[in-house]
């Protein structure tokens, strides 16, 4: 699994692209999963309904999820990926 760093300040978000548009573009280029930290509570609800790849909540405005929770899942994702081969 390879990480693709993403910086909102240098993306099309600055030109009005939505989070969904950005995620759909990443899905189209072959990204296997998205780990997103976003200030809006529950931002991921729309994404998980419309994307065909997993969306892992790396933290949102609710204060309920901390980014470290997502990193705990990372070894499980890698293990799952290996078991598909």
C-alpha positions in Angstrom: 0.0 0.0 0.0 1.4 3.4 -1.0 0.4 6.7 0.5 -0.5 9.6 -1.8 0.0 12.9 0.1 -2.8 15.4 -0.5 -2.7 19.1 0.3 -5.9 21.0 -0.1 -4.1 24.3 -0.6 -2.5 23.0 -3.8 -5.6 21.1 -5.1 -8.6 21.9 -7.3 -10.5 22.5 -4.1 -9.2 26.0 -4.2 -11.0 26.4 -7.5 -14.3 25.2 -6.1 -14.0 21.4 -6.6 -16.0 19.5 -3.9 -14.6 16.9 -1.6 -16.7 14.3 -3.5 -15.3 15.5 -6.9 -11.7 15.1 -5.5 -12.5 11.6 -4.1 -14.1 10.5 -7.4 -11.0 11.7 -9.3 -8.8 9.7 -6.9 -11.0 6.6 -7.3 -10.8 7.0 -11.1 -7.0 7.0 -11.1 -7.0 3.7 -9.1 -6.7 4.6 -5.5 -7.7 1.6 -3.3 -9.0 3.4 -0.3 -9.2 6.9 1.2 -8.2 8.0 4.7 -9.6 11.5 5.2 -9.4 14.0 8.1 -12.0 16.8 7.6 -13.3 19.5 9.9 -17.0 18.8 9.0 -18.8 16.3 11.3 -20.1 13.4 9.3 -18.5 14.5 6.0 -18.1 10.8 5.0 -21.8 9.8 4.9 -22.2 11.1 1.3 -18.9 9.7 0.2 -19.5 6.1 1.4 -22.8 6.0 -0.4 -21.4 7.2 -3.7 -17.9 5.9 -4.0 -16.8 2.3 -4.8 -13.8 2.4 -2.6 -13.5 2.4 1.2 -13.5 5.7 3.1 -11.8 5.6 6.5 -12.5 8.5 8.8 -9.2 9.9 9.9 -11.0 12.5 12.1 -13.9 14.9 11.7 -15.5 17.8 13.4 -17.4 15.7 15.8 -14.4 15.2 18.0 -15.3 11.5 18.3 -12.6 10.0 16.1 -8.9 10.6 16.5 -6.5 10.1 13.5 -4.6 7.4 15.5 -7.8 5.2 15.4 -7.4 5.1 11.6 -3.8 4.2 11.7 -4.6 1.2 14.0 -6.7 -0.2 11.1 -3.8 0.2 8.6 -2.2 -3.2 9.4 -5.6 -4.9 9.0 -6.0 -3.3 5.6 -2.5 -4.5 4.5 -3.3 -8.0 5.8 -6.6 -8.0 3.9 -4.8 -6.9 0.8 -2.2 -9.7 1.0 -5.0 -12.3 1.5 -6.5 -11.3 -1.8 -3.4 -12.3 -3.7 
